[in-house]
Amino acid sequence: MGAVNVVRLSECSQRQREQLIKRSELDVASVILRVCKIVADVREQCDAALLDYTERFDGVKLSKGQLRVSAEEIRAARNEVGADVSKAIKQAAKAVAKFHEHQMPSEWLKELQPGIKAGQLVRPLARVGAYVPGGLARYPSSALMSVIPARVAGVKEIIMCTPPRRDGKIDPATLVAADIAGASAVFKVGGAQAIAAMAYGTETIPKVDKVVGPGNVYVVAAKQIVSPDVGVDFAAGPSEVLIIADGSADPECVATDLVAQAEHDPSAAAVLVTTSEKMAEEVCGFVNRMLGESPRKDIALRSLERYGRILVARDLAEAIKFANEYAPEHLQLMVERPEQVLKQITNAGAIFLGPYAPVAVGDFAVGPNHILPTGGVARWRSGLSVLDFLRLPTVQSLTESGFKRIAGVVEKMAEVEGLPGHAQSISKRLRRR
């Protein structure tokens, strides 16, 4: 008996399939009342509440003047991380920027009918807030993924909040990444209080138009609470991967990728769907062996026992159907002809093709955003992109002849919907000519 058992999809009832699809869900309801109080305190007490909660939750006593990271702290962080780390962050930042530049939509204005023009403008948000988890962890890549798309979109002011370490400083690699990415300012604030500060503003932290970035259940709850007053992206919960593999895949590589995902978090999900019984058994063996050697064994083991799956499908069609039902954050296609399978994939946050595209390359170096929907949200939502930082207002222009061309349609539609004022706005113009 290992950390994860083999299950044959064809033998599962509908209810069992539903259980297989289930994964960790952030229990927002369990913290909502506590987070409501935090948000209310920040709205009312501003910086004083931030300082109080930072001392309480992060164990760090700061003054108001220490909330914003100084230029001296950024220079010190650059010296601390060294040239090699800075070079790697710069290379990753360049890849992220290049990818997101291709996402930028174009403005256009076209004559759709004689005398009638319509089109689309592209306007960036004025100020956005990026939340980057931190404290005991370090996520410089999340700083790149949240700040760079906003910069590419043309946002003029990008502020970033991240919790301080016990010594009152920000992780130096995260700080260097924020600086390279183009953050306008970085603040030493974490958790729900950071979301509230960016949503409503304090004496030190400016109010933003939209808040983006991943976080724990408190961050997710805070986003829900502030969402009527400020834009938010989506709940990016515990990480997950689903791998479709046929007999051509390397079972050791498959096992490595499952364990790599499981080591993220005890609530992470790592799933294999394979058409090969032999592959399933070999992957099981490799997973158990790797767990014994992993320095994050306890985390990975808890993850695999709760949300790990090794499923055997009758054929690729059954595997693809299950993957689309699961709608994973990350989908790896480790099959002989991944491009053919790709055509049949409808629901996934990010897709990785072939034996040389593990999730890790997307996390750090290729360029697509790694802030992605989890928990099946990929059925209706894509990952973070430049579009999250843009508005696309439409524009319409009509000549007199163009106006007359569609006047009858507008009047009739207004009549159908019982809006006489709309009809009169047309008829009065017609009578004036």
N, C-alpha and C positions, 0 to 999 in steps of 0.2 A: 504494500500500500504506500503510494507516494504522496507528494504534495497535491497532485492533481490526477484525476482518474480519466480513463477513456470512456466516452459515451458515443453510441451510434445514433446519429440523427434520425434515421429511418425507423428506429424503435421507440422514439419519443412521442408521447401524446401531445396535443396542443398545449395543455397546461404545463407539461414538462418543458416544452420549447419556450414558453413564456418565462419559466424560471431560469432557463439558460441565458435568456436575453437580459435578465435583471442584472444590474450592477449597483455599485454604491450610489446612493443619492444623498446629496447634501441635505441634512435634516434642518432646514431653515426654521421650521415651526418651533423646534426645541429652543432656539435662541432669539426668536423675534422680539420678545418683550425686553430682554436685556439690551438688544441692539437698538430698539426704539428709544430707550433711555439714553444710550450713548449719543445717538444722533441728536436728540432733543437738547442734551447738555452742551454739545458742540455748537448748536444753533444759538443757544442762549448765552453761553459763557465764552465762546470762541477760544482764543489761545489758552486761557486759563484751564479749560476742560482738556485741551490737547496735552498740556503739560501734566495735568493730574493723571490722565489715562496712560500716558507714556511711562510715568513713574510706577503706576499700579500694574500695568500689563507687561511692560518691557524691562522693568527694574532699572530704569534710567532716569535720573533727575536732571532735567535740562532747564535753562532759562529761556525766556522768549527769544532772545537774540541768538540762541543756539539752534533754533528750529530749522533755519535755512542753512544749508551747507555752504561754507565759504569758499572763495577762490583758493585760499591757502590749503584747505582740506582736499580740494581736487588735485592741486599740485602734489601734495603729500601722497595721495592715493596713486598717482602716476609713478612716483618714485618707488612706492612700495610694491606694486605689482611687477615692475620690471619690463624690459623691452620686449621679451618674448610674448608675454601675456597681452601687452598693448597691441603688438603686431597681429596676434590672432583675433583680437576683438575688432581691430580695424578691417581685417580681411572679411570677417563675418558681417560687419556693418555694410561693407561695400556690396556684398552679395544680396543682403536684405534690401538695400536701396535699389539696386538694379532690378530685382524682381518686381518690387512695388511700383517702380516707374512705369512698367509695362501695364499695370492695372489702371493707370489714369485714364478716365474717359475724356472724350473730346467735346468741345462746344460745337454746336451746329445750328444752322438756320436754313431751312429748305422751303421751296415753293411746293406745297403739297397739292394744291389745285391752283388754277390761274387766279392770281390776285390774292392768294391766301398763303401766308408764310407762317411756319411754326418751327420752334427749335428748342434747344436745351442749353442752359448755361452751366458752368461749373464754378462753384463758390465754396471755398474752405471754411470750416468753423474758425472762429476768432481765437478761442482759447480752450485747450483741452487738458485733462488731467490723466496721467498714467499711474496706475498702482502697480508696484513691483513687490512681491513678497520678499521677506528678508529675515532679520533677527538672527536666529541660529543657522539659517540657510543662506545660500548665495545664488542669485539668479541674474547674472549679467546679460544672459541671452534674452531674458524677458524684458529688460530695459531696451535692448535693441528692437525687439519685435513690437513693442508698444509705442515707442517714440519715433522711430524712423518712418513708418507709414504716415504718421501725422505730419512730419516734416516734408515728406514727398508730396503730400496733399496740399501743402502750402499754408498750414496752420502757423500763425505768427507767434503764438505763445504756447509752449508745451511745458507744463509743470509736472514733476514726478514726486510721488510720495513713497517712501519705503521705511520700514521700521529700523531703528538703530540697534546695534549690538549692545551687549552689557557695558562696554566701555564708552558708550555714547557716540560711537562713530558708525558710519555706513561702511559695509563691506567694500574694500577698495576696488575690487574688480567690477562690482556693480556700479560704483561711482564713476569709474573710468568709462564704462560702457555708456552710461547716461550722458557723459560729456561728449564722447565721440558721436553718439546718436544725434545730439543736438538739443538736449533738454535745456529749456530756458532757466530753470531753477529746480533744485532738488531739496526736499524737506524731510526731516527725520521724524516721520509720523507713520504709524502703521495701523492695520486693522480697520474696524468699522469707523473709528474716529477720523481716519484719513479720508475715507469716502465722504463722510459728512462735511469735513473741512473743505474739500474740493467742490462739493455740491453747493454749499451755502456761503463759503468764504469766511475768513477770520481776519483779525488785524494783520496777520502775517501771510496767510495763504489766500491767494485770490480765488474768487468764484469762477468756475469753468462752465463751458457749454455742454461738455460731455466727459464722462469718466469711463476709462477702459482698463483692462488688465485682469489677470487671474488672482484668486485669493481663496482663503478658507471660508468656512461656513458663515463666519461673522461678516466677512467682506461681501459675500453673496447676499446675505440678509440686508446689509446696509444699502447695497445697490437697489434692491427691491423697494426699500423704504423711501429712498430719495428719487426714484424714477419718475414720479409725477412732476418733479421740479427741475430735473437735469437729465440729459441723455445718458444712457448706459449701454454697454455692449451686450453681454450675455453671461450666464453662469458657466465659467470654465472650471469644472470640478476635477476629481481625481483622474489621473491620466489613464488611457486605455489603448490597447492595440488588438486588432483581429488580423490574424495571418491566414491566408488561403494558400495551401501548399499541396502540390501533387508529388508523385514519386520522384521527380527530377530535383527536388529541393535537397539541400544539405541539412540533415536532421540536427546536427550540432549547431549550425547557424540559426536554425529555427528556435532551438532551445535557448540559445544565447539571447535572442531578441525577446523571447517571452520573459526570461529572468530580468533582462534589462528594464523592461516596462514595470515588472512587479517590484523592483527595488525602489521605485519612486515613492511609494506610499502604501500603507497597509490596506487602503481602500482602492488601489489601482486595479485595473482589470487586464488580464492577458489571456487571449483566446486563440487557439489554433483550430482551424477547420481543414481537414485533409481528406483526400480521396484514397489514401493509402493506409491500410491497417499497419503495415510494417513501419511506416513513417511515424504513426501515432505512438507505437510501442517504443521506438528508438528515441523519440523526443522525450517521452516520459523518463527514460533512463538517464539521458543527458541532463534534464532539468534537476533530477534528484542529486546527481553528482555535482552539478554546478552550485546548487544551494549549499552543499557542504563546504564549499570553498569560498563562498561569497562573504565579504566583510559586512554586508547588509542582509545577512541571512534571515534574521528575525523579521524584518520588514517584508522581504520578498516572500517568505513562507506564509505569513499571515495573509498577504494579498492573494497568493495562489490558492490557498485553502478556501478563501471566501469567494473569490471571483475568477479564479483560473479555470479554464475549460480546455480539454482536448477532445474534439469532436470528429467523428469519422462520417463522411458523407458518401452516398452511393456514387456520386459523380460530381463534376464541376458545377453543373446546373443547380444541384441541391446546395452546394457550398455557397454559390453566389446568392441564391435566394436567402439563405440564412444571414449572410453578410449584409444584405440590403435591409433585412428586418432589424438587425442589430444596430446598424447605422453608427459605426465606430468613429471615434476621434481620429485614430490612425488605422489605415488599412494597408497591409503589405500583401502584394501578389507575388508569391514565390512559386511560380508555375512556369511551364515550358514556354507558353506564348502569352505573356502578361498583357500585351497590347490588345489581344483578342478578348480577354476577360474584362479588361478595362471598359470596353464598349457596353458591357452589361451592368456595370456598377452605377447605381443611382444615388446611394446614400453613404457618404463618408466625409470626414473633415479634411483629411489629407491622405493621398494615395501614393504608395511607394512601389515602383515596378522593378521586379527582378532580384537576383541574388546579391547585388551590390548596393541596394538602397534600403538599409535599415532605418528605423525611425530616427536614430541618433543623428544621421546626416541632416535631416530636416530640422532637428532641434537646434542645430548650431551653424551650419555652413552653406546650405544650398541657396536659401533666400526666401522661399515661401514662409508665411507666418506660422509660428507654432502655437499661437494662442487660438485654440480651436474649441468647437462645441463638443460637449461630452454628454453621456447619459441618454443617447439617442436623439439629441437635439439636431444632429446633422441631417435629420429628415427634412428640416425646414430652414436651417441656418448655416451659413458658411463661416469660415474663420475670419479673424480680424483682417481688414484690408484697408486700402486708401479710401474706399467707399464709406467706411465708418466715420471719416473725418470730412466728408464733402456733403454739400447740398446740391441738388440738380434742379434749380428752378426752370420752369418752361417759359417761353416767350412766344407771343402770337401777334401778327401784324396783317391787317387786311386793307386792300384798296377798296374803293367804292364798288367796283364791279365784283370783287371777291365777296364783299359783304352781301350784295344782292344775290349772289349765287347760292348762298346758304341761308338766306333770311327765312325762306319758307320752312326749311327743316327746323330751324331754331323755334319759330313761332309754333309749329305743330308739336314739338317736344314739350314746350312750355305749357301748351294747352293740355296735353296728356297728364302732365305732372301737377296741374292746378296752380300754376304760377303766373298770374296775369301780368304782374309787373315785369317779369322777364320778357313776355311777349310784347309789351308796350315799349320796352327798350329797343326793340327791333322796329316795330311799326311806326313809331314817331320819327325814326331816322329815315324810313322809306318815304314818309309823307313830306319830309323837308326838301326832298329832291324834286 
